[in-house]
Amino acid sequence: MADPTPSKNEKPAILTRKRRMAGMLPTLLTLGNLVCGFAAIIAATKDETTGLSLPFGWSPLKAACMFILLGMVCDALDGTAARLTRTMSRMGAELDSLADVVTFGLAPAVMACKVVGMDIPFIAAHWDDGHWLHKCVFGAAAVYISCAALRLAWYNVEDASPDAHGGFTGLPSPGAAGAVVGLIMLYGVLGDNKDYGGMAQGITAVAVVLGLLLLGLAMVSRMPYTHMVNRMFKGRARIMRLLPLLAVGGVLVVWPTYVLPACFLGYALSGPVLAVLRRIHPARI
């Protein structure tokens, strides 16, 4: 009967195969991020009359938002997986940026165009069917996607690892996409209110256009943004730092449609606030 224990010569080969398989995990997560962005675009542009089904009976825009959020999870995990498996490479960084351009650049811009292109009664009744808003959203979306591409290219050239410090210069593309998703989620929630839904949706649609423009400019700005994950797990007393995060997570489970947009929009606004505070008290911030 053959001995199932590998010989000394076979052990290095087995370890090499295991390392190669483990090294595929970061790439698969990055590709998962890319596929989520592609799925978000497909869902956002879905025609209600077609037979394409969406998970859990979601509306096209809600499904697109969920795919963006799932892409964020993949984006957060691929870097961690690369460090744990010691497979960090230049190609992985470039692939990550290409996936981010689709998921956090192109997909949110398409979703915003879809929102403004929908029949919004308040806009149609007051401002010439909203044609002016359609032109504005295309321009704002073009600025947004261009700034997202510039930021990701600049980040790769700068080669500044966020794990080496506690913050970013300029709004990270996932944060910008999250803010757009937050506005779109608010648009969907307000549409369910029969009393003031039309007017509130119209205002939110205008906010989406302005948000695309301002978020795009924030991505290529020099405003400081905190790296939340590094800040949470840096130094001692990590458990105490996790308590606020767990509290937010608990509230998020109960009221996701309100808390999630508030978190993303709050993070997007934290950059200007930090920039002002640094000018007032540069030694303290």
N, C-alpha and C positions, 0 to 999 in steps of 0.2 A: 504493500500500500504506500502510495507516494506521500511524502511529508508535506502538509499544507503550509508549514512555516516557510516564508520566503528566505532565500539564501542571502548572504552578505552582498553579492553582486546585484541581486534583484531589488534590494531595499532602496538604493538610490534612484532606480528607474521608477519605482512605485511612488516615491516622494515627489519626483519630478512631474509625474502625471497628475498627482493630487494638487500640486502647486499650479499647474496649468489650468486645471479645472476651476480652482479657486480664483485664479486670475481672470477667468471669464465673467465672474459675477459683476464686477464694476462696469464692464462693457455692456452686459445685458441690462443692468439698471439704467445706464445712460440711453440705450436704445429704447427701453421702456418709457423713459421720459419723452423721447422723440415720437414714439407711437401714440402716447397720450396727447401730444400736441396735434398730431394728425387727426386723431379721433375727435378732438375738440372742434377742429375746423369742419369735419364732416357733419358732426352733430349740429353745429351752429347754422350751417347752410342747408340743413335738411328741410325739405318741403313737407308740410303736414299731409299732403295728399299722396305721398309716396308710401310704399309698403315697408320702408326701412324702420325696424323696431329699435327702441332704445331701452336700456335696462331699467327695471323697477317702474316702468311707466312714466319716466321723467319727460318733461318738456324738452325740446331741443336745446334751449339756452341753459336750462338747469343741468342737463347732461354735459354740455360743453364746460360749464363751471366745474363740475365734478372731475372731469378728465384733466383740467388744468391743476386742480388740487392734488390729484393722484400723481401728475407729473412732478409736482413739487416734492412729494414724498420720495419719488425715485431720484430726483436731483439731490436731495439731502442725504440719501443713503449711498449713492455711488462713490462719493469722495471718501466716506467712512470705510466702505468696503475696500477701496483701493489702498487705504492706509493699513487696514488690518491684514490684507493679503500681501502687502508690500509690492504692489504692482502699479504704483503711480508712474505715469509716463507722460511725455509731451503729447503723444497721439491721443491719450485719454483726455487730456485737457482740451485739445482742439475739438474732439468729438463731443465733449460736454458742451462747449460753446455753440457748436452747430445745432445740437438738440435744443439748447436754450433759446436760440433765435426763433425756432419754430414754435416751441411751446409757450414761451414767455414774451415773444415778440410778435410773430405773425398771427397766432391764434387769438390773443386778446384783441388785436386790431380788427380781425374779421368779425369777432363776436360783437364788438362795438358798432361796426357798420351794420350788422344784422339788427341790432336794437333800434338804431335810428331809422333804418329802412322800414321798420314795421309801421303799421297804421296806428298812429298815436292821436286819438281824437282831440285832445287839447291843442296840440300843435296844428293839426289840420284845420281846426276851426278858427284859429287866430292868426296864423302866419303863412298864408299862401301855400297851404298843403305841406309846409315844412321842407320845400325843395332847397331852400337856403341852408337848412341844417344838414341835408344830405351832402352838399358840397363841402360844408365845414368839416364834417366827420371824415370825409376822404382825406382832406388836407391834414387834419390832426392825426389820423391813422398813419399817414405817410411819414409824418414827423416822428411818431412813436416808434414805428418799426425801424426807421433809420437810426434813431438814437439807441435803440436796443442793440442793433448790429454794431454801432460804433462803440458802445460801452463794452460789449463782450470782446471785441477785437482789442480794444485798449487794455482791458483786464489781462488778456493773454500776453500782450507785449510787455505790460508792466510787470507781469509774473509776480504779483504780490499775493502770497497765500493768505487767505483770511484766517487760517489757523495760527498764524504767527502773531496776531494781534486781536484786539477786541472789536474791530469795526471795519467799515467799508468807506471808501470815498465815492460819493454818488450813490443813488438808490440802486440796490441790486435788482436785476431783471425779474427774479421771482417775486420780490416785493412789489414792483410796479404791476406785474400781472395780477397779483393778489388784490391790489387796490382796484383794478379794472373789474375783476371778478366780483369784488364787494359791491361796486356800483351796479353791476348787472343783476346781482342777487336782490339788491334793494328795489330795482326796477320791477322784478318779478313779484316781490312781496307787495309792493304798493299797488300793483295791478289787480290784486285780489280784493282791494277795498273799494266797494261800490260807491261810497260817499264822495271821496276825493281822489280816487285812483287815477282818473284821466289827467287831472292837473298835476298831481304828484309825479306820475310817470313822465309827463312832458318835461317837468323841471329836472328829473333824474336823467332823461335823455340828453338834455343840454349839459348837465354835469358830466356825463360820460364824454362828450366832445371836449370840454375844457379839461377833464381829467387826463385824457389821452395826451393832450398837448403838454400839460404841466408835468405829468409823470415822465414823458419822454425827455423833457429838459432836465428833470431831476436826475435821470440816469447818467447824463453826461456832465453833471454839475460837480463841484468840489465840496458839496455839503456832506457832513459826517453822518454815518448811520452805524448803529450798534450791531455787532454780530451777536444775535440773541443766544444762539447755541453755545458759543464760546464763553459768553458772559455768564451763562447759567452754570457751566461745568468748570469754570476757572477757579483755582485756589481751594481753600477749605470751606467748610459749612455749605457744601453743595446741596445737602438735604434741605436746609432752610431756604435756599434759593429756589428749590423746586416747588415749594408750597404755593407761592403765587401762581406758578404755571399749572399746578394741579387744580387750583381753584378756578382758573380761567377755563381749563379743560372741562370741569364739571358744569360750569355755566354754559359752555359751548354745546354740550350734549343736550341741554334743556332748550336753549334758544339759539340754534345754529344760524338761522337766517338773519339774526340781528347781531350776534356777537362776532361772527366771522368777518362780516364787512367792517365792523367797528375796529377789530384788531388790525386788519390790513390797512385801512385808511389811517388809523392812528400811527402805524409804523411809517407810512409814507410821509405823514406830517411831522414825525419826530426829527427828520433831518433839518428842516428850516428852524425848528425850535432849538435844536442843539447848536446850529450855526449862530443864532442870535445870542444864546447864552454864552457861547465862547467869546463873542465880541464884548459882552458885558463883563464877564468874569473869566478871562482866559486862563487864569491859574487854577481855577476850581474845576473846570470841565475838561 
